[in-house]
Amino acid sequence: MSTATQQDAVTRHRGIEAAPGAHEVRRVDVVVVGSGVSGSAAAMTAARSGARVALLEKQPTFGGSAALSAGMFWTAPSVDAYRKRIPLGNLDLGSRLVDDYEEALAELRAAGVRVAGEPKRDIMTFGIGYSTDIHAILAWCRDQVVAAGGETTAGAAVTELLQADGGTVTGVLVRTADGRQIRYEAAAVVLASGGFQGDRAELTRSIGPNADRLVLRSNPGSVGDGLRLARAAGTGGTTAMSTFYGHLLPYPVHSFEAAHYLPYSQYYSGSTVLVNLQGKRFADETDGDELLNQAVTFQPQARGVLIFDEFVRNTEVLEEPFPGLGSIDRLGIAIDAGGQHAVAQTLPELVELVSGWGVDRDQLSRTLDRYAEVAGQGGGTADGIPVSASARAPQDGPFYALVVQPSITFTFGGIRTNARGEALDHDGGAVPGLYAAGADIGGLSNYGYAGGLAPGYITGRWAGTSAAERAASFVRNASSAVVGDFSERNAQ
């Protein structure tokens, strides 16, 4: 059968018109859009379930933002801990995430991927997790796809979901790096494009004022492809559209590249006094850097000032936040990067220096005095803002101040799904043939953060399993199969 005849057969079998200008038609069971940890896990799971998978990545290299991460595979240690830290989160998703965590770890260990023998506790103040080799995880997932007869293709941008009458998703249209149009026919499509943090317009609509000031701490390809494709297919909205994950960075910086994402992050901010440019506190610092990062976004000019002493400099600033990151002087790196800073032997002298930046001197002095008073009393509130019982006021000179700005690594809102990974419409019904995972789904994290790699991998497994089950339920027409080279591709 000629290629043209095969294409016609596919079209008749699926009941939709051929896409104009398509150079090739390929028939697979499952298409996965995005090769980060969630897309890779979805593709791997579907392939190991017997599906022939096409894993498509629009960037020239695989891995998405996961490939830039520290490799900590962590989440909430229990459903109660999830509920306490993320009270606005989707409990159905959170409960299954926690339940599936140990099984996912066991799968990685069985695959021969390095997983630390001992867990790190109190990650982001509450989580539990293990250091892993994220690059080995991503590579293993791709290897599983290829071994099962599927393909992994980089430089392939999905431009459209194909839908039959009634809204069933039946495949995707793809534009390759060399400008070719490929039509993939499939029983199921999984969206795992990594969130919409790279889309400034969508950030402004969802987050509001100052969203356009957020520094992108992510791969540049996560610009909301999955969300746009899902909306066009009829999916409903979610909670958490205005919340996101990121870390505070020095302000300003001379440059900001992928190599700076981890060393520039001021993970120790929870041990400082954080004020805005008016000299006022606006959050409980012990909430942790990922929550403070969000809070700074809504302050004047989306900036804050960390104030701390030599004790914090010699402990928290130098501490290794995650295994494998190493002990580095984050303040020193921030200063070298261009961050506005001040150092003084006494706190009044530091206040005087900071006031030179336009911060109200008297207000800042009152803020620090009141904070020290309440912290010394074992916690409470200072000017209406909580002071934790574990708070420690700056007291050992020299004293330090660093101007910080918020960043965004991925968004928490997105495609509405259930705990099977099925994409849902506005009424809560499944959109046939459509699934989503990772940062493309919404509500698993919501202001509070349930982790990145572990939730991505686990939700990818949900979507991959469901997509493979749907593909297996189809009676395949042999005439619709388009034979192609399903070895690993990289259209760089």
C-alpha positions in Angstrom: 0.0 0.0 0.0 1.4 3.4 -0.9 1.9 6.1 1.7 -0.9 8.2 0.2 -3.3 5.2 0.2 -2.3 4.5 3.8 -3.0 8.1 4.7 -6.4 7.9 3.1 -7.1 4.7 5.0 -6.2 6.4 8.3 -8.5 9.3 7.5 -11.4 7.1 6.7 -10.8 4.9 9.8 -10.7 7.9 12.1 -13.6 9.8 10.5 -11.8 13.1 10.1 -10.4 15.0 7.1 -6.7 14.9 6.4 -4.8 18.0 7.5 -3.9 20.2 4.6 -0.2 20.3 3.8 0.8 17.3 6.0 3.9 15.6 4.6 3.5 12.4 6.4 1.0 10.4 8.6 2.2 8.2 11.4 0.0 5.8 13.4 0.8 5.1 17.0 -1.2 4.2 20.1 -0.2 7.1 22.4 1.3 10.5 21.7 3.0 12.3 24.6 3.7 16.0 24.3 6.7 17.1 26.2 9.8 15.2 27.5 10.2 16.5 31.0 9.9 14.1 33.9 6.1 13.9 33.6 6.1 13.3 29.8 9.0 10.9 30.1 7.2 8.9 32.8 3.9 8.9 30.8 5.7 7.6 27.7 7.6 5.0 29.6 4.6 3.7 31.5 2.5 3.5 28.3 5.3 1.7 26.5 5.7 -0.8 29.2 2.0 -1.4 29.2 2.2 -2.5 25.5 1.4 0.7 23.7 3.5 2.0 20.8 4.4 5.6 21.9 5.6 8.7 20.2 7.3 11.0 22.7 7.5 14.5 21.2 9.7 17.3 22.4 9.6 20.7 20.7 13.0 21.8 22.1 16.2 20.6 20.4 17.1 18.5 23.4 15.1 16.2 25.8 14.3 16.7 29.5 12.5 20.0 29.9 13.0 21.8 33.2 13.6 18.5 35.0 17.0 18.3 33.3 17.9 21.6 35.0 16.8 20.4 38.5 18.8 19.3 41.6 17.3 15.8 41.3 15.4 15.7 44.6 12.5 13.3 44.3 10.2 14.4 47.1 6.7 15.2 48.2 4.5 15.2 51.3 5.2 12.4 53.8 1.5 11.8 54.4 -1.9 12.9 53.3 -2.3 14.8 56.6 0.9 16.6 55.9 -0.2 17.4 52.3 -3.5 18.7 53.6 -1.8 20.9 56.3 0.8 22.4 53.9 -1.5 22.7 50.9 -5.0 23.2 52.3 -6.1 24.6 48.9 -4.8 21.6 47.0 -6.9 19.0 45.2 -7.1 16.3 47.8 -8.0 13.5 45.4 -4.8 14.2 43.5 -2.8 14.8 46.6 -4.0 11.6 48.3 -3.1 9.4 45.3 0.3 11.2 44.9 1.2 10.3 48.5 -0.1 6.7 48.1 1.9 6.1 44.9 5.2 7.6 46.1 6.9 4.5 47.5 5.8 2.4 44.4 7.4 5.0 42.1 10.6 5.0 44.2 10.7 1.2 44.0 10.3 1.4 40.2 13.3 3.7 39.8 15.4 1.5 42.1 14.4 -1.6 40.1 15.5 0.2 36.9 19.0 0.7 38.3 18.6 4.4 38.7 20.6 5.9 41.6 18.3 6.7 44.5 19.9 7.7 47.8 19.7 5.2 50.6 18.6 7.6 53.2 15.9 10.3 52.9 16.2 14.0 53.5 13.4 15.2 55.7 11.7 18.6 56.2 12.3 19.6 52.5 10.6 22.9 52.0 9.8 22.8 55.7 7.7 19.6 55.5 8.5 17.1 52.7 10.5 13.9 52.5 12.5 12.8 49.6 15.6 11.2 48.1 18.4 12.5 45.9 18.2 10.8 42.5 20.0 11.0 39.1 17.4 12.9 37.1 19.3 12.5 33.9 19.4 8.7 34.3 15.6 8.7 35.0 14.9 10.7 31.8 17.2 8.5 29.7 15.8 5.3 31.1 12.3 6.4 30.3 13.3 7.2 26.7 15.1 3.9 26.4 11.9 2.0 27.4 9.9 3.8 24.7 12.4 2.9 22.0 12.7 -0.7 23.3 9.0 -1.1 23.0 9.0 0.0 19.3 8.1 3.6 19.9 9.9 6.9 18.9 11.3 9.8 20.8 11.6 12.9 18.7 13.1 16.3 19.6 12.5 19.4 17.5 8.9 18.4 17.0 6.3 21.1 18.0 2.7 20.0 18.4 0.6 22.7 16.8 -2.9 21.2 17.0 -5.0 18.4 18.6 -7.0 16.4 16.1 -10.6 15.7 17.2 -13.3 13.6 15.7 -17.0 14.5 15.8 -18.1 14.6 19.4 -14.8 16.0 20.6 -12.8 12.7 20.9 -9.1 13.5 20.6 -7.5 11.4 17.8 -4.0 12.7 17.5 -1.9 15.7 16.8 -0.4 17.8 14.1 3.4 18.4 14.4 5.8 20.9 12.9 9.4 19.6 12.8 12.5 21.7 13.1 13.0 21.6 9.3 9.4 22.9 8.6 7.7 19.5 7.8 4.2 18.9 8.9 3.5 15.4 10.4 0.1 14.1 11.4 0.1 11.6 14.2 -3.0 9.4 14.5 -3.4 8.0 18.0 -6.0 6.6 20.4 -4.7 8.8 23.2 -2.7 12.0 23.7 -0.9 13.0 26.9 -0.1 16.7 27.4 3.0 17.3 29.5 4.5 20.5 28.2 5.6 21.8 31.6 3.3 24.7 32.5 2.7 28.2 31.2 5.4 30.1 33.0 7.0 31.3 29.8 3.8 33.0 28.5 3.9 36.6 29.9 0.4 37.4 28.8 -1.1 34.3 30.5 0.9 35.0 33.6 -0.5 38.5 33.8 -4.1 37.3 33.2 -3.7 34.6 35.9 -1.4 36.1 38.5 -2.0 39.8 38.1 0.2 42.8 38.9 3.9 42.3 38.7 3.6 38.9 37.0 5.6 40.3 34.1 8.4 41.0 36.5 8.9 37.3 37.3 12.3 36.0 36.3 12.0 32.8 34.2 13.8 30.1 36.1 12.8 27.3 33.7 13.4 25.9 30.3 12.2 28.4 27.7 9.9 26.0 25.9 7.2 25.9 28.7 5.0 28.6 27.2 1.6 27.1 27.8 1.3 24.8 24.8 -0.5 22.1 26.8 -3.0 24.6 28.3 -3.8 26.1 25.0 -4.3 22.8 23.3 -6.4 21.5 26.1 -8.6 24.6 26.2 -9.2 24.2 22.4 -10.3 20.6 23.1 -12.9 21.7 25.7 -11.2 21.2 29.0 -12.3 23.0 32.1 -10.3 25.4 34.3 -8.7 24.7 37.7 -7.9 26.4 40.9 -4.3 27.6 41.6 -4.0 29.6 38.4 -2.5 32.5 40.3 0.1 30.5 42.2 3.4 29.1 41.2 6.8 27.7 42.2 10.1 29.6 42.2 12.8 30.9 44.5 14.0 34.4 45.4 17.0 35.7 43.4 19.3 38.6 44.0 18.3 41.9 42.4 19.6 43.0 40.0 21.8 40.3 38.3 24.2 40.9 35.4 22.8 37.8 33.6 20.7 34.8 34.3 21.3 31.5 32.5 20.4 27.9 33.4 23.7 27.4 35.2 22.6 30.2 37.6 19.2 28.7 38.6 20.4 26.8 41.6 23.3 28.9 43.0 21.5 32.2 42.7 18.4 30.8 44.7 18.3 32.3 48.2 17.0 29.2 49.9 17.9 30.5 53.4 15.4 33.4 53.3 13.2 31.7 55.9 15.9 32.5 58.5 16.0 36.2 57.7 13.8 39.2 58.3 12.1 40.0 54.9 10.8 43.5 54.3 9.5 45.3 51.3 10.8 48.6 49.9 8.6 50.4 52.4 10.5 48.8 55.3 7.5 46.6 56.3 7.2 42.9 56.8 4.5 41.2 54.8 4.8 37.4 55.5 5.9 34.9 58.1 9.5 34.2 56.9 9.5 30.7 58.3 6.9 29.7 55.6 9.9 29.0 53.4 11.5 30.5 50.3 9.1 29.1 47.8 6.1 30.8 49.5 8.1 34.0 50.2 8.9 34.1 46.5 5.2 34.3 45.7 4.6 36.9 48.4 7.3 39.2 47.1 5.7 39.3 43.7 2.9 41.4 45.0 5.0 43.9 46.9 6.0 47.3 45.5 8.2 46.8 42.4 8.1 43.1 43.2 11.2 43.4 45.4 12.1 42.6 48.9 15.1 43.0 51.2 16.6 40.1 53.3 18.1 41.2 56.6 20.2 38.8 58.6 23.3 38.5 60.8 26.6 36.7 60.8 25.1 33.6 62.5 22.7 33.1 59.6 25.6 33.8 57.1 27.8 31.1 58.7 25.0 28.5 58.9 21.9 28.8 56.6 23.6 30.7 53.8 26.4 28.2 53.5 24.2 25.1 54.1 23.6 22.6 51.3 19.8 22.8 50.8 19.6 19.6 48.8 22.1 16.7 48.6 24.3 17.1 45.6 24.0 20.9 45.4 27.1 21.4 47.6 27.9 23.9 50.2 28.4 27.4 48.7 28.3 31.0 49.8 25.0 32.1 48.3 25.4 35.6 49.5 28.8 35.9 48.0 27.5 34.5 44.7 24.6 36.9 44.8 27.0 39.8 45.3 29.2 38.7 42.5 26.1 38.4 40.3 25.3 42.1 40.8 22.8 41.9 43.7 22.3 45.1 45.6 23.6 44.6 49.2 24.9 46.2 52.3 27.1 45.1 55.2 27.5 46.8 58.6 28.9 46.1 62.0 25.7 47.2 63.8 22.0 46.9 62.9 21.4 50.7 63.1 24.3 51.2 60.6 22.7 48.6 58.3 19.4 50.4 58.5 21.1 53.6 57.5 22.7 52.0 54.5 19.5 50.4 53.4 17.6 53.7 53.7 20.0 55.0 51.0 18.1 52.7 48.6 14.9 54.6 49.3 13.6 52.4 52.1 11.9 54.3 54.9 14.5 54.5 57.7 12.2 55.0 60.6 9.7 52.3 59.4 12.5 49.8 58.9 13.9 50.5 62.4 10.4 50.0 63.9 9.9 46.8 62.0 13.2 45.3 63.2 12.6 46.4 66.8 9.1 45.0 66.9 10.2 41.7 65.3 13.0 41.3 67.8 10.6 42.0 70.7 8.0 39.4 69.5 10.6 36.8 68.6 12.1 37.2 72.1 8.7 36.5 73.6 8.4 33.2 71.8 6.4 34.4 68.7 3.1 36.0 68.0 2.3 38.9 65.7 4.2 42.0 64.9 2.2 44.8 63.1 -0.3 42.1 62.1 2.2 39.8 60.5 2.9 36.4 62.2 6.3 35.9 63.9 7.0 32.2 64.3 7.9 30.7 67.7 11.1 29.5 65.9 12.0 33.0 64.7 15.4 34.4 65.6 16.0 38.1 65.3 19.3 39.4 63.9 21.7 39.9 66.8 25.3 39.0 65.9 27.3 41.4 63.8 28.2 41.9 61.1 24.8 42.4 59.6 23.7 41.9 56.0 21.0 43.1 53.6 20.3 41.8 50.1 17.7 43.0 47.7 15.8 40.1 46.1 13.3 39.5 43.3 10.9 36.6 42.6 11.3 34.0 39.9 9.0 31.3 38.4 10.0 27.8 37.6 6.5 26.4 36.9 2.9 27.2 37.4 0.4 25.4 39.7 -2.8 26.0 37.7 -3.6 24.3 34.4 -5.6 21.5 32.9 -8.4 20.0 35.0 -7.8 16.3 35.5 -8.8 13.5 37.8 -6.5 11.0 39.6 -6.4 8.8 36.5 -4.8 11.6 34.5 -7.9 12.1 32.3 -8.5 15.7 31.1 -11.9 16.9 32.2 -14.3 19.3 30.6 -16.1 22.2 32.5 -18.7 19.7 33.8 -16.2 17.3 35.1 -16.6 14.8 32.3 -13.5 13.2 30.6 -12.5 14.5 27.2 -12.2 11.2 25.3 -8.6 10.5 24.4 -7.0 13.3 26.2 -4.8 13.1 29.3 -2.4 15.4 31.1 0.4 15.2 33.7 3.0 17.2 35.6 3.0 21.0 35.5 0.3 21.0 32.8 -2.3 19.8 35.4 -3.8 22.2 37.9 -4.5 22.2 41.6 -2.2 19.5 42.9 0.0 22.3 44.3 -1.8 25.5 45.2 0.3 28.2 46.9 1.7 25.4 49.0 4.2 23.2 47.0 4.0 19.4 46.8 7.2 19.0 45.0 8.3 18.9 41.3 10.0 15.7 40.2 8.1 13.2 42.2 4.6 14.6 41.4 5.7 15.0 37.8 6.8 11.4 37.5 3.9 10.0 39.4 1.2 11.9 37.6 2.9 10.9 34.4 2.5 7.3 35.4 -1.2 7.9 35.9 -1.7 9.4 32.5 0.5 6.8 30.8 -1.4 4.0 32.3 -4.8 5.4 31.4 -3.7 6.3 27.9 -2.3 2.8 27.3 -5.6 1.3 28.6 -7.6 3.4 26.1 -5.3 2.4 23.3 -5.6 -1.3 24.2 -9.4 -1.1 24.1 -9.4 -0.2 20.4 -9.7 -2.8 17.7 -6.9 -1.9 15.3 -7.5 -2.0 11.6 -4.4 -3.3 10.0 -4.8 -1.1 7.0 -4.5 2.0 9.2 -1.0 1.2 10.4 1.7 3.5 8.8 5.1 1.9 9.0 7.9 4.2 10.0 11.3 4.3 11.6 10.6 4.4 15.3 14.1 4.6 16.5 15.1 7.5 18.7 15.0 10.8 16.7 16.5 14.1 17.4 15.7 16.8 14.8 18.2 19.3 16.1 
